[in-house]
């Protein structure tokens, strides 16, 4: 899962980004509204965390611009503004959720996972693909009832496939969702990750669609 964090407080942005990365999220950070709007419109993100009190362009204006441009990614507003009028303005601009500062990172993580899960069309917090189960609330994978140990990058690739199980996911989409910023996400490195996942969950669970991408298929 790749997130866009738009927050001007350097200390808070660093702390939140590090906490989210510890939960296997890939995080790109923007420090003002202009950069945040640009990254949101040009990058490939599963969700955005957006502050309202941003320099250069405030969060409501950024969100309105995203929605006017047809950008449908889930947006969670994270702000110290806790007045009802600010919340109404945020939701009217197109926000999907709202969390006020101070907050617990655990709550932010759970809200983001719920937003991404619902955006992918899953109502249940537990997504099954045969014996492989993804608990979206806890962020854990199980195979035959036993936990699957994954690196952060393996987790993000498998999550991308799991949310679109039985459907071919293009290589470019996987790379965009699994790697941060300008990190190396070429096809060779992705093939290495896929090979490691196959060893952990079963070679026949991930099919290769030549010239397109990969499909996580339902197996007993």
MDAnalysis code that builds the backbone (N, CA, C; Angstrom):
import MDAnalysis as mda
import numpy as np

u = mda.Universe.empty(660, n_residues=220, atom_resindex=np.repeat(np.arange(220), 3), trajectory=True)
u.add_TopologyAttr("name", ["N", "CA", "C"] * 220)
u.add_TopologyAttr("resid", np.arange(1, 221))
u.add_TopologyAttr("resname", ["UNK", "UNK", "UNK", "UNK", "UNK", "UNK", "UNK", "UNK", "UNK", "UNK", "UNK", "UNK", "UNK", "UNK", "UNK", "UNK", "UNK", "UNK", "UNK", "UNK", "UNK", "UNK", "UNK", "UNK", "UNK", "UNK", "UNK", "UNK", "UNK", "UNK", "UNK", "UNK", "UNK", "UNK", "UNK", "UNK", "UNK", "UNK", "UNK", "UNK", "UNK", "UNK", "UNK", "UNK", "UNK", "UNK", "UNK", "UNK", "UNK", "UNK", "UNK", "UNK", "UNK", "UNK", "UNK", "UNK", "UNK", "UNK", "UNK", "UNK", "UNK", "UNK", "UNK", "UNK", "UNK", "UNK", "UNK", "UNK", "UNK", "UNK", "UNK", "UNK", "UNK", "UNK", "UNK", "UNK", "UNK", "UNK", "UNK", "UNK", "UNK", "UNK", "UNK", "UNK", "UNK", "UNK", "UNK", "UNK", "UNK", "UNK", "UNK", "UNK", "UNK", "UNK", "UNK", "UNK", "UNK", "UNK", "UNK", "UNK", "UNK", "UNK", "UNK", "UNK", "UNK", "UNK", "UNK", "UNK", "UNK", "UNK", "UNK", "UNK", "UNK", "UNK", "UNK", "UNK", "UNK", "UNK", "UNK", "UNK", "UNK", "UNK", "UNK", "UNK", "UNK", "UNK", "UNK", "UNK", "UNK", "UNK", "UNK", "UNK", "UNK", "UNK", "UNK", "UNK", "UNK", "UNK", "UNK", "UNK", "UNK", "UNK", "UNK", "UNK", "UNK", "UNK", "UNK", "UNK", "UNK", "UNK", "UNK", "UNK", "UNK", "UNK", "UNK", "UNK", "UNK", "UNK", "UNK", "UNK", "UNK", "UNK", "UNK", "UNK", "UNK", "UNK", "UNK", "UNK", "UNK", "UNK", "UNK", "UNK", "UNK", "UNK", "UNK", "UNK", "UNK", "UNK", "UNK", "UNK", "UNK", "UNK", "UNK", "UNK", "UNK", "UNK", "UNK", "UNK", "UNK", "UNK", "UNK", "UNK", "UNK", "UNK", "UNK", "UNK", "UNK", "UNK", "UNK", "UNK", "UNK", "UNK", "UNK", "UNK", "UNK", "UNK", "UNK", "UNK", "UNK", "UNK", "UNK", "UNK", "UNK", "UNK", "UNK", "UNK", "UNK", "UNK", "UNK", "UNK"])
u.atoms.positions = np.array([
    [0.845, -1.181, 0.000],
    [0.000, 0.000, 0.000],
    [0.889, 1.242, 0.000],
    [0.671, 2.120, -0.938],
    [1.465, 3.338, -1.043],
    [0.608, 4.537, -0.681],
    [1.126, 5.354, 0.242],
    [0.377, 6.487, 0.757],
    [1.080, 7.801, 0.434],
    [0.278, 8.835, 0.294],
    [0.781, 10.191, 0.178],
    [0.452, 10.914, 1.477],
    [1.470, 11.413, 2.168],
    [1.295, 12.165, 3.402],
    [1.624, 13.626, 3.109],
    [0.635, 14.504, 3.269],
    [0.834, 15.931, 3.034],
    [0.733, 16.631, 4.388],
    [1.866, 16.989, 4.945],
    [1.948, 17.543, 6.296],
    [3.128, 18.505, 6.365],
    [2.895, 19.745, 6.830],
    [3.960, 20.743, 6.835],
    [4.829, 20.694, 8.081],
    [4.350, 20.089, 9.167],
    [5.144, 19.973, 10.387],
    [6.197, 18.887, 10.175],
    [7.459, 19.293, 10.062],
    [8.522, 18.352, 9.713],
    [8.660, 17.230, 10.731],
    [8.606, 17.579, 12.021],
    [8.757, 16.572, 13.067],
    [7.612, 15.570, 13.036],
    [6.389, 16.079, 12.912],
    [5.228, 15.199, 12.872],
    [5.231, 14.346, 11.606],
    [5.547, 14.963, 10.464],
    [5.566, 14.216, 9.204],
    [6.558, 13.066, 9.269],
    [7.742, 13.342, 9.826],
    [8.761, 12.288, 9.942],
    [8.276, 11.175, 10.852],
    [7.695, 11.538, 12.003],
    [7.236, 10.534, 12.959],
    [6.118, 9.676, 12.382],
    [5.158, 10.321, 11.707],
    [4.032, 9.577, 11.122],
    [4.519, 8.683, 9.995],
    [5.395, 9.204, 9.148],
    [5.910, 8.401, 8.031],
    [6.654, 7.174, 8.540],
    [7.491, 7.357, 9.563],
    [8.237, 6.234, 10.117],
    [7.304, 5.208, 10.747],
    [6.280, 5.681, 11.444],
    [5.325, 4.762, 12.067],
    [4.550, 3.978, 11.011],
    [4.169, 4.641, 9.928],
    [3.436, 3.959, 8.861],
    [4.329, 2.960, 8.135],
    [5.591, 3.324, 7.930],
    [6.521, 2.394, 7.290],
    [6.738, 1.156, 8.155],
    [6.694, 1.332, 9.461],
    [6.827, 0.187, 10.370],
    [5.645, -0.763, 10.242],
    [4.531, -0.251, 9.689],
    [3.339, -1.074, 9.457],
    [3.253, -1.525, 8.000],
    [4.375, -1.465, 7.276],
    [4.510, -1.959, 5.903],
    [3.969, -1.026, 4.830],
    [3.611, 0.209, 5.173],
    [3.177, 1.164, 4.163],
    [4.398, 1.761, 3.456],
    [4.251, 2.032, 2.172],
    [5.210, 2.872, 1.461],
    [4.666, 4.300, 1.545],
    [5.511, 5.258, 1.931],
    [5.035, 6.611, 2.203],
    [5.855, 7.647, 1.442],
    [5.166, 8.490, 0.674],
    [5.774, 9.656, 0.058],
    [5.268, 10.883, 0.807],
    [6.147, 11.843, 1.080],
    [5.791, 12.991, 1.902],
    [5.889, 14.287, 1.101],
    [4.869, 15.137, 1.240],
    [4.888, 16.494, 0.691],
    [4.731, 17.465, 1.851],
    [5.443, 18.609, 1.786],
    [5.472, 19.527, 2.923],
    [4.606, 20.765, 2.717],
    [4.011, 20.930, 1.550],
    [3.117, 22.066, 1.332],
    [2.018, 21.662, 0.355],
    [1.015, 22.532, 0.238],
    [-0.133, 22.192, -0.573],
    [0.141, 22.097, -2.064],
    [1.050, 22.908, -2.562],
    [1.359, 22.885, -3.999],
    [2.020, 21.561, -4.371],
    [3.045, 21.176, -3.605],
    [3.709, 19.898, -3.884],
    [2.762, 18.722, -3.657],
    [1.934, 18.817, -2.607],
    [0.998, 17.743, -2.321],
    [-0.008, 17.550, -3.440],
    [-0.533, 18.648, -3.947],
    [-1.489, 18.545, -5.052],
    [-0.840, 17.920, -6.276],
    [0.383, 18.359, -6.578],
    [1.087, 17.832, -7.752],
    [1.357, 16.333, -7.606],
    [1.860, 15.912, -6.454],
    [2.146, 14.489, -6.256],
    [0.875, 13.663, -6.337],
    [-0.208, 14.162, -5.752],
    [-1.464, 13.431, -5.793],
    [-1.988, 13.239, -7.203],
    [-1.774, 14.241, -8.049],
    [-2.283, 14.189, -9.417],
    [-1.380, 13.401, -10.356],
    [-0.112, 13.248, -10.003],
    [0.835, 12.590, -10.910],
    [1.332, 11.240, -10.413],
    [1.164, 10.960, -9.119],
    [1.632, 9.698, -8.563],
    [0.533, 8.654, -8.518],
    [0.920, 7.452, -8.118],
    [-0.049, 6.356, -7.992],
    [-0.118, 5.958, -6.520],
    [-1.173, 6.386, -5.851],
    [-1.303, 6.145, -4.420],
    [-2.603, 5.406, -4.118],
    [-2.575, 4.624, -3.038],
    [-3.779, 3.925, -2.595],
    [-4.634, 4.816, -1.713],
    [-4.018, 5.789, -1.040],
    [-4.745, 6.716, -0.170],
    [-3.845, 7.898, 0.139],
    [-4.459, 8.969, 0.647],
    [-3.704, 10.161, 1.031],
    [-4.112, 10.592, 2.430],
    [-3.129, 11.058, 3.186],
    [-3.363, 11.682, 4.488],
    [-3.050, 13.162, 4.305],
    [-4.045, 14.004, 4.527],
    [-3.943, 15.409, 4.130],
    [-4.205, 16.336, 5.307],
    [-3.227, 17.198, 5.619],
    [-3.417, 18.245, 6.618],
    [-4.207, 19.384, 5.978],
    [-4.919, 20.147, 6.810],
    [-5.673, 21.280, 6.274],
    [-4.854, 22.563, 6.276],
    [-4.126, 22.826, 7.360],
    [-3.376, 24.067, 7.483],
    [-2.025, 23.990, 6.822],
    [-2.006, 23.987, 5.500],
    [-0.761, 23.832, 4.746],
    [-0.297, 25.170, 4.189],
    [1.022, 25.377, 4.063],
    [1.515, 26.571, 3.376],
    [1.298, 26.477, 1.869],
    [1.264, 27.627, 1.220],
    [1.131, 27.776, -0.226],
    [-0.274, 27.466, -0.738],
    [-0.895, 26.403, -0.247],
    [-2.275, 26.078, -0.640],
    [-2.882, 25.201, 0.455],
    [-4.030, 25.604, 0.982],
    [-4.574, 24.845, 2.105],
    [-5.157, 23.506, 1.646],
    [-5.368, 22.626, 2.623],
    [-5.781, 21.264, 2.321],
    [-7.117, 21.164, 1.616],
    [-8.078, 22.007, 1.982],
    [-9.388, 21.965, 1.327],
    [-9.249, 22.303, -0.154],
    [-8.426, 23.301, -0.480],
    [-8.210, 23.663, -1.882],
    [-7.532, 22.531, -2.637],
    [-6.571, 21.868, -1.989],
    [-5.898, 20.726, -2.615],
    [-6.898, 19.615, -2.908],
    [-7.724, 19.314, -1.922],
    [-8.695, 18.231, -2.082],
    [-9.715, 18.558, -3.171],
    [-10.187, 19.783, -3.205],
    [-11.123, 20.191, -4.257],
    [-10.493, 20.034, -5.639],
    [-9.209, 20.401, -5.749],
    [-8.515, 20.278, -7.033],
    [-8.377, 18.813, -7.436],
    [-8.067, 17.956, -6.479],
    [-7.973, 16.518, -6.775],
    [-9.292, 15.986, -7.299],
    [-10.361, 16.316, -6.608],
    [-11.671, 15.801, -7.015],
    [-12.108, 16.386, -8.350],
    [-11.800, 17.657, -8.588],
    [-12.147, 18.282, -9.869],
    [-11.390, 17.626, -11.010],
    [-10.192, 17.108, -10.703],
    [-9.388, 16.438, -11.725],
    [-9.781, 14.969, -11.898],
    [-10.781, 14.525, -11.142],
    [-11.250, 13.146, -11.252],
    [-10.460, 12.157, -10.429],
    [-9.662, 12.644, -9.497],
    [-8.847, 11.766, -8.661],
    [-9.728, 11.156, -7.574],
    [-9.828, 9.822, -7.588],
    [-10.752, 9.159, -6.676],
    [-10.119, 8.469, -5.492],
    [-8.822, 8.688, -5.253],
    [-8.187, 7.971, -4.158],
    [-8.787, 8.385, -2.824],
    [-8.898, 7.447, -1.859],
    [-9.431, 7.791, -0.543],
    [-8.538, 8.818, 0.144],
    [-9.160, 9.793, 0.792],
    [-8.418, 10.853, 1.464],
    [-8.866, 10.950, 2.918],
    [-7.899, 10.857, 3.818],
    [-8.154, 11.048, 5.245],
    [-7.546, 12.374, 5.657],
    [-8.370, 13.260, 6.181],
    [-7.889, 14.552, 6.651],
    [-7.348, 14.383, 8.059],
    [-6.130, 14.882, 8.271],
    [-5.464, 14.801, 9.569],
    [-5.105, 16.227, 9.960],
    [-5.768, 16.764, 10.989],
    [-5.587, 18.182, 11.280],
    [-5.886, 18.508, 12.733],
    [-5.375, 19.641, 13.171],
    [-5.661, 20.136, 14.518],
    [-6.988, 20.898, 14.553],
    [-7.543, 21.176, 13.401],
    [-8.824, 21.896, 13.337],
    [-9.954, 20.913, 13.659],
    [-10.531, 21.058, 14.831],
    [-11.562, 20.095, 15.236],
    [-12.959, 20.699, 15.268],
    [-13.112, 21.921, 14.738],
    [-14.428, 22.536, 14.697],
    [-15.339, 21.858, 13.678],
    [-16.638, 21.889, 13.946],
    [-17.591, 21.236, 13.062],
    [-17.559, 21.839, 11.661],
    [-17.395, 23.168, 11.574],
    [-17.397, 23.821, 10.256],
    [-16.220, 23.334, 9.409],
    [-15.051, 23.112, 10.048],
    [-13.894, 22.609, 9.306],
    [-14.141, 21.193, 8.802],
    [-14.781, 20.375, 9.648],
    [-15.090, 19.004, 9.235],
    [-16.066, 18.998, 8.068],
    [-17.073, 19.841, 8.156],
    [-18.054, 19.921, 7.070],
    [-17.369, 20.341, 5.778],
    [-16.483, 21.348, 5.870],
    [-15.784, 21.820, 4.671],
    [-14.932, 20.704, 4.074],
    [-14.283, 19.926, 4.943],
    [-13.463, 18.825, 4.457],
    [-14.271, 17.764, 3.755],
    [-15.380, 17.377, 4.349],
    [-16.216, 16.342, 3.732],
    [-16.875, 16.854, 2.450],
    [-17.279, 18.097, 2.429],
    [-17.863, 18.660, 1.218],
    [-16.848, 18.718, 0.087],
    [-15.590, 18.892, 0.438],
    [-14.541, 18.942, -0.582],
    [-14.226, 17.560, -1.141],
    [-14.679, 16.509, -0.426],
    [-14.471, 15.154, -0.936],
    [-13.688, 14.235, -0.037],
    [-13.509, 14.596, 1.245],
    [-12.783, 13.731, 2.175],
    [-13.574, 12.459, 2.462],
    [-12.847, 11.385, 2.745],
    [-13.487, 10.114, 3.091],
    [-13.470, 9.851, 4.587],
    [-12.559, 10.487, 5.300],
    [-12.463, 10.294, 6.741],
    [-11.748, 11.499, 7.332],
    [-11.826, 11.623, 8.674],
    [-11.318, 12.806, 9.345],
    [-10.767, 12.381, 10.691],
    [-9.534, 12.778, 10.996],
    [-8.911, 12.452, 12.273],
    [-8.233, 13.700, 12.804],
    [-8.528, 14.061, 14.066],
    [-7.970, 15.285, 14.632],
    [-6.729, 14.993, 15.463],
    [-5.825, 15.969, 15.493],
    [-4.620, 15.892, 16.306],
    [-4.946, 16.372, 17.720],
    [-4.329, 15.785, 18.750],
    [-3.409, 14.629, 18.717],
    [-4.174, 13.337, 18.428],
    [-3.477, 12.326, 17.976],
    [-4.113, 11.076, 17.587],
    [-3.167, 9.924, 17.892],
    [-3.699, 8.734, 17.856],
    [-2.892, 7.530, 18.015],
    [-2.600, 6.954, 16.636],
    [-1.343, 6.617, 16.389],
    [-0.955, 6.072, 15.095],
    [-1.724, 4.797, 14.796],
    [-2.010, 4.006, 15.826],
    [-2.753, 2.756, 15.631],
    [-4.122, 3.018, 15.006],
    [-4.772, 4.096, 15.452],
    [-6.081, 4.434, 14.885],
    [-5.928, 4.895, 13.443],
    [-4.900, 5.691, 13.173],
    [-4.657, 6.146, 11.799],
    [-4.437, 4.956, 10.874],
    [-3.638, 3.993, 11.312],
    [-3.356, 2.803, 10.503],
    [-4.632, 2.036, 10.199],
    [-5.467, 1.820, 11.214],
    [-6.697, 1.053, 11.014],
    [-7.665, 1.776, 10.093],
    [-7.747, 3.083, 10.233],
    [-8.637, 3.850, 9.353],
    [-8.164, 3.798, 7.902],
    [-6.864, 3.908, 7.706],
    [-6.327, 3.857, 6.347],
    [-6.550, 2.490, 5.720],
    [-6.309, 1.437, 6.479],
    [-6.535, 0.092, 5.951],
    [-7.993, -0.116, 5.582],
    [-8.892, 0.427, 6.402],
    [-10.323, 0.292, 6.104],
    [-10.678, 1.063, 4.831],
    [-10.123, 2.264, 4.652],
    [-10.408, 3.053, 3.455],
    [-9.961, 2.328, 2.193],
    [-8.749, 1.780, 2.227],
    [-8.217, 1.092, 1.053],
    [-8.996, -0.180, 0.773],
    [-9.351, -0.907, 1.827],
    [-10.124, -2.145, 1.647],
    [-11.471, -1.852, 0.994],
    [-12.176, -0.849, 1.493],
    [-13.483, -0.522, 0.925],
    [-13.354, 0.000, -0.498],
    [-12.299, 0.776, -0.755],
    [-12.091, 1.297, -2.115],
    [-11.858, 0.169, -3.103],
    [-11.290, -0.949, -2.612],
    [-11.050, -2.103, -3.484],
    [-12.285, -2.997, -3.597],
    [-13.361, -2.633, -2.887],
    [-14.616, -3.364, -3.023],
    [-14.812, -4.508, -2.051],
    [-14.059, -4.505, -0.944],
    [-14.184, -5.578, 0.043],
    [-14.896, -5.066, 1.289],
    [-15.988, -5.722, 1.654],
    [-16.746, -5.311, 2.838],
    [-16.167, -5.912, 4.115],
    [-15.736, -7.171, 4.043],
    [-15.215, -7.854, 5.221],
    [-13.776, -7.438, 5.507],
    [-13.415, -7.427, 6.789],
    [-12.040, -7.104, 7.161],
    [-11.096, -8.270, 6.897],
    [-11.632, -9.477, 6.716],
    [-10.815, -10.652, 6.403],
    [-11.102, -11.096, 4.976],
    [-10.071, -11.061, 4.142],
    [-10.204, -11.420, 2.741],
    [-9.554, -12.775, 2.527],
    [-10.324, -13.727, 2.034],
    [-9.811, -15.062, 1.821],
    [-9.555, -15.365, 0.361],
    [-8.491, -16.099, 0.123],
    [-8.176, -16.594, -1.219],
    [-7.771, -18.050, -1.036],
    [-8.768, -18.900, -0.896],
    [-8.498, -20.284, -0.523],
    [-7.975, -20.342, 0.900],
    [-6.865, -21.032, 1.089],
    [-6.280, -21.174, 2.425],
    [-5.477, -19.945, 2.844],
    [-5.304, -19.009, 1.927],
    [-4.571, -17.786, 2.235],
    [-5.571, -16.719, 2.671],
    [-5.341, -16.130, 3.841],
    [-6.261, -15.138, 4.398],
    [-5.497, -13.876, 4.769],
    [-6.057, -12.739, 4.389],
    [-5.479, -11.438, 4.715],
    [-6.419, -10.730, 5.678],
    [-5.933, -10.453, 6.894],
    [-6.701, -9.687, 7.869],
    [-6.335, -8.221, 7.667],
    [-7.222, -7.472, 7.020],
    [-6.912, -6.087, 6.669],
    [-6.859, -5.189, 7.894],
    [-7.541, -5.579, 8.951],
    [-7.552, -4.765, 10.161],
    [-6.224, -4.872, 10.909],
    [-5.703, -6.090, 10.984],
    [-4.442, -6.321, 11.681],
    [-3.239, -6.215, 10.748],
    [-3.492, -6.314, 9.431],
    [-2.401, -6.263, 8.471],
    [-1.578, -7.535, 8.423],
    [-2.218, -8.672, 8.692],
    [-1.496, -9.944, 8.736],
    [-2.009, -10.906, 7.673],
    [-1.113, -11.803, 7.234],
    [-1.462, -12.863, 6.296],
    [-1.331, -14.215, 7.006],
    [-2.249, -15.112, 6.705],
    [-2.203, -16.470, 7.240],
    [-2.366, -17.467, 6.104],
    [-1.678, -18.592, 6.222],
    [-1.816, -19.689, 5.274],
    [-2.090, -20.945, 6.075],
    [-3.256, -21.553, 5.820],
    [-3.687, -22.723, 6.603],
    [-3.691, -22.415, 8.092],
    [-4.071, -21.191, 8.440],
    [-4.177, -20.803, 9.843],
    [-2.883, -20.397, 10.503],
    [-1.774, -20.454, 9.777],
    [-0.475, -20.104, 10.340],
    [0.010, -18.783, 9.750],
    [0.668, -17.938, 10.553],
    [1.129, -16.640, 10.039],
    [2.196, -16.783, 8.966],
    [2.137, -15.899, 7.974],
    [3.131, -15.850, 6.916],
    [4.060, -14.676, 7.204],
    [5.344, -14.956, 7.379],
    [6.311, -13.903, 7.673],
    [6.784, -13.264, 6.368],
    [6.617, -11.938, 6.284],
    [6.923, -11.218, 5.054],
    [7.758, -9.981, 5.358],
    [8.621, -9.616, 4.419],
    [9.283, -8.321, 4.504],
    [8.262, -7.253, 4.125],
    [8.603, -5.986, 4.390],
    [7.677, -4.899, 4.069],
    [7.347, -4.868, 2.578],
    [8.350, -5.081, 1.728],
    [8.115, -5.047, 0.284],
    [7.289, -6.248, -0.164],
    [7.583, -7.425, 0.376],
    [6.778, -8.609, 0.058],
    [5.331, -8.381, 0.485],
    [5.143, -7.791, 1.647],
    [3.793, -7.530, 2.170],
    [3.017, -6.626, 1.217],
    [3.656, -5.567, 0.742],
    [2.954, -4.623, -0.125],
    [2.596, -5.248, -1.471],
    [3.491, -6.069, -2.010],
    [3.195, -6.742, -3.277],
    [2.054, -7.731, -3.095],
    [2.113, -8.522, -2.023],
    [1.058, -9.510, -1.799],
    [-0.268, -8.830, -1.498],
    [-0.243, -7.729, -0.768],
    [-1.482, -6.998, -0.498],
    [-2.098, -6.501, -1.794],
    [-1.267, -5.973, -2.685],
    [-1.757, -5.477, -3.969],
    [-2.447, -6.584, -4.749],
    [-1.870, -7.778, -4.739],
    [-2.455, -8.922, -5.442],
    [-3.710, -9.425, -4.736],
    [-3.662, -9.415, -3.389],
    [-4.780, -9.953, -2.614],
    [-6.040, -9.102, -2.754],
    [-5.882, -7.787, -2.773],
    [-7.039, -6.913, -2.902],
    [-7.697, -7.053, -4.271],
    [-6.960, -7.636, -5.232],
    [-7.500, -7.848, -6.582],
    [-7.340, -9.314, -6.975],
    [-7.606, -10.189, -6.035],
    [-7.421, -11.623, -6.250],
    [-8.206, -12.112, -7.464],
    [-7.630, -13.100, -8.143],
    [-8.215, -13.722, -9.334],
    [-8.314, -12.761, -10.521],
    [-7.631, -11.631, -10.439],
    [-7.589, -10.661, -11.535],
    [-6.122, -10.360, -11.827],
    [-5.778, -10.225, -13.100],
    [-4.400, -9.889, -13.457],
    [-4.103, -8.452, -13.039],
    [-3.049, -8.280, -12.247],
    [-2.608, -6.950, -11.834],
    [-1.355, -6.616, -12.640],
    [-1.389, -5.528, -13.365],
    [-0.269, -5.164, -14.233],
    [0.986, -4.880, -13.419],
    [2.130, -5.213, -14.026],
    [3.418, -4.988, -13.358],
    [3.556, -3.536, -12.901],
    [3.197, -2.614, -13.792],
    [3.366, -1.197, -13.474],
    [2.560, -0.800, -12.249],
    [1.364, -1.358, -12.110],
    [0.532, -1.031, -10.954],
    [1.164, -1.555, -9.671],
    [1.689, -2.769, -9.724],
    [2.319, -3.346, -8.539],
    [3.520, -2.502, -8.120],
    [4.351, -2.145, -9.099],
    [5.540, -1.343, -8.797],
    [5.142, 0.009, -8.219],
    [4.145, 0.646, -8.804],
    [3.707, 1.957, -8.332],
    [3.195, 1.901, -6.898],
    [2.517, 0.791, -6.546],
    [1.932, 0.676, -5.209],
    [2.913, 0.169, -4.163],
    [3.972, -0.500, -4.587],
    [4.859, -1.166, -3.624],
    [6.115, -0.365, -3.303],
    [6.535, 0.505, -4.212],
    [7.801, 1.210, -4.026],
    [7.553, 2.687, -3.745],
    [8.383, 3.260, -2.877],
    [8.281, 4.676, -2.556],
    [9.019, 5.525, -3.584],
    [8.472, 6.690, -3.885],
    [9.149, 7.699, -4.678],
    [9.915, 7.163, -5.857],
    [11.230, 7.438, -5.851],
    [12.089, 7.026, -6.958],
    [12.840, 5.730, -6.660],
    [12.347, 4.952, -5.695],
    [13.025, 3.703, -5.357],
    [13.058, 2.771, -6.555],
    [14.048, 1.892, -6.578],
    [14.228, 0.968, -7.700],
    [13.110, -0.053, -7.720],
    [12.261, 0.035, -8.723],
    [11.154, -0.909, -8.816],
    [11.072, -1.517, -10.204],
    [12.213, -1.894, -10.773],
    [12.190, -2.437, -12.126],
    [11.624, -3.853, -12.132],
    [11.410, -4.367, -13.325],
    [10.771, -5.674, -13.466],
    [11.604, -6.784, -12.856],
    [12.940, -6.662, -12.904],
    [13.783, -7.714, -12.349],
    [13.616, -7.815, -10.838],
    [13.609, -6.673, -10.148],
    [13.444, -6.705, -8.705],
    [12.058, -7.213, -8.329],
    [11.043, -6.882, -9.122],
    [9.700, -7.389, -8.852],
    [9.654, -8.900, -9.020],
    [10.327, -9.410, -10.023],
    [10.362, -10.863, -10.222],
    [11.007, -11.573, -9.040],
    [12.005, -10.941, -8.433],
    [12.637, -11.518, -7.247],
    [11.634, -11.592, -6.099],
    [10.872, -10.521, -5.908],
    [9.866, -10.498, -4.847],
    [8.794, -11.558, -5.098],
    [8.335, -11.676, -6.334],
    [7.323, -12.674, -6.676],
    [7.858, -14.077, -6.408],
    [9.118, -14.325, -6.753],
    [9.717, -15.642, -6.512],
    [9.761, -15.951, -5.018],
    [10.082, -14.954, -4.201],
    [10.123, -15.173, -2.754],
    [8.728, -15.426, -2.200],
    [7.743, -14.714, -2.728],
    [6.366, -14.938, -2.281],
    [5.899, -16.347, -2.643],
    [6.237, -16.789, -3.827],
    [5.834, -18.139, -4.251],
    [6.406, -19.196, -3.326],
    [7.641, -18.993, -2.865],
    [8.239, -19.958, -1.934],
    [7.499, -19.962, -0.597],
    [6.925, -18.830, -0.233],
    [6.273, -18.725, 1.073],
    [4.812, -19.141, 1.060],
    [4.110, -18.917, -0.051],
    [2.675, -19.218, -0.064],
    [2.306, -20.309, -1.060],
    [3.261, -20.766, -1.840],
    [2.971, -21.807, -2.827],
    [3.159, -21.284, -4.239],
    [3.932, -22.025, -5.039],
    [4.254, -21.571, -6.394],
    [3.015, -21.437, -7.276],
    [2.010, -22.272, -7.043],
    [0.849, -22.252, -7.935],
    [-0.181, -21.192, -7.561],
    [0.068, -20.426, -6.513],
    [-0.903, -19.406, -6.107],
    [-0.741, -18.096, -6.880],
    [0.434, -17.872, -7.431],
    [0.666, -16.646, -8.203],
    [0.991, -17.036, -9.638],
    [0.105, -16.669, -10.546],
    [0.307, -16.974, -11.961],
    [0.898, -15.762, -12.679],
    [1.743, -16.038, -13.656],
    [2.324, -14.986, -14.490],
    [1.540, -14.861, -15.781],
    [1.086, -13.669, -16.076],
    [0.426, -13.371, -17.348],
    [1.454, -12.648, -18.205],
    [2.050, -13.368, -19.131],
    [3.166, -12.805, -19.896],
    [2.797, -11.491, -20.575],
    [3.688, -10.536, -20.429],
    [3.483, -9.229, -21.038],
    [2.536, -8.329, -20.280],
    [1.930, -8.843, -19.192],
    [0.974, -8.029, -18.448],
    [1.340, -7.919, -16.970],
    [1.276, -9.024, -16.241],
    [1.535, -8.945, -14.820],
    [1.303, -10.254, -14.117],
    [0.694, -10.197, -12.934],
    [0.522, -11.386, -12.111],
    [-0.893, -11.482, -11.583],
    [-1.301, -12.724, -11.306],
    [-2.624, -12.975, -10.758],
    [-2.504, -13.888, -9.543],
    [-3.109, -13.476, -8.427],
    [-3.208, -14.351, -7.249],
    [-4.478, -15.171, -7.409],
    [-4.330, -16.475, -7.510],
    [-5.485, -17.335, -7.808],
    [-5.920, -18.085, -6.557],
    [-7.198, -18.372, -6.501],
    [-7.762, -19.095, -5.367],
    [-7.405, -20.559, -5.446],
    [-6.707, -21.041, -4.407],
    [-6.322, -22.452, -4.309],
    [-6.744, -22.973, -2.940],
    [-7.003, -24.282, -2.844],
    [-7.346, -24.862, -1.538],
    [-6.206, -24.643, -0.539],
])
